[in-house]
Amino acid sequence: MTLAVALHSILLQGQSNSKKGDLAYTVLPNSSPELNYNNEVDITFNTEELTLNTAAFEYASCIFQNELIVVSKRKIGSSGNRTNTILDQSDYKLIGFTKNNNNWSQPHIIQDAFMGRENHGGITFSKDETRVFFTKTSPGKPHIYQIYSAERKSKFAKTWQNEKVLALADSKYSIENPWLSEDGKKLYFASNMPGGHGGYDIYAVTVYKNGTVGKPENLGAFINSQNDENYPTLNVNNTKLYFASNRKDSSYGGYDLFQSYVSSGDYSRAKNLGSSINSSSDEFRFITTSETTGYFSSNKNALSKNPNIYSFSVKP
């Protein structure tokens, strides 16, 4: 199963050709809607498939408390005092791995607010570990995702409270794969809400101190295209935006990884990360752990045929 089939047929259904005036949000201005994506970043990557992978559909979403948080379709046993069984698990769930030297721990299900029969997607945490934004399917709408928030009193509290959905668009559209900036003031996400450039677009929204959010901003034609853009992330110092796109005029096939520079709320014209990391398959969810290392996901393994997780390092 390819990423396009898995995500668009199962997780990301329902697109719109509605006009921009149909929804009240801001579209960031760019100097020209005519894009030239022929240029690529001048970076070469070393990549390696992680030993934790199985044949199941799974991709890395973020790092939290030194764990790699993964969206996975594998079935795993319960941990701790939970009494749920494999039969109680949703298809797509959040699981965590810890790395000790070069070995990965056995996975465990991320519990509390992230349990349940709903399918889950991307997740992101605030730097102080007291606020979380995560993706899951809407009640009664197994193919439509929404972003939820929850909070806890301190990083040492055991439970997440005040779970609520972010009302960013009509609930018939998917809103998913959030990424919170380092200072916690800006939340990035993807959506097929009407009025975008086509398919799924990347948006950002201001996050206020009380956890409420402002009006979504479409990041404009330097980032978005007539095809799909999804899985936004930022580097460790919030100067680069990364995302996946299946645009036809500048990719090696399927979804490729792209980069844009960020400065004072402006975004440079996106560039393809190049053939040392992209392939004729799908690459997505680029997560940095330093300026030169991190993780991404791809379904380029011919044996698995499902997305798996890879590490990367930048060649000096």
Sequence and secondary structure as in RCSB ss.txt:
>XXXX:A:sequence
MTLAVALHSILLQGQSNSKKGDLAYTVLPNSSPELNYNNEVDITFNTEELTLNTAAFEYASCIFQNELIVVSKRK
IGSSGNRTNTILDQSDYKLIGFTKNNNNWSQPHIIQDAFMGRENHGGITFSKDETRVFFTKTSPGKPHIYQIYSA
ERKSKFAKTWQNEKVLALADSKYSIENPWLSEDGKKLYFASNMPGGHGGYDIYAVTVYKNGTVGKPENLGAFINS
QNDENYPTLNVNNTKLYFASNRKDSSYGGYDLFQSYVSSGDYSRAKNLGSSINSSSDEFRFITTSETTGYFSSNK
NALSKNPNIYSFSVKP
>XXXX:A:secstr
  HHHIIIIIIS       GGGS  EE   S S      B S  EEEEE TT  SS EEEEEEETTEEEEEE   
    TT    GGGS SSEEEEEEEETTEE   EE  GGG SSS EEEEEE TTSSEEEEEEEETTEEEEEEEEEE
E SSTT S  EEEEE   S TTS EEEEEE TTSSEEEEEE  TTSSSSSEEEEEEB TTS B   EE  TTT  
SS EEEEEE TTS EEEEEE  SSS SSS EEEEEEEETTEE   EE  TTT  SS EEEEEESSSSEEEEEE  
 TTT S EEEEEEE  
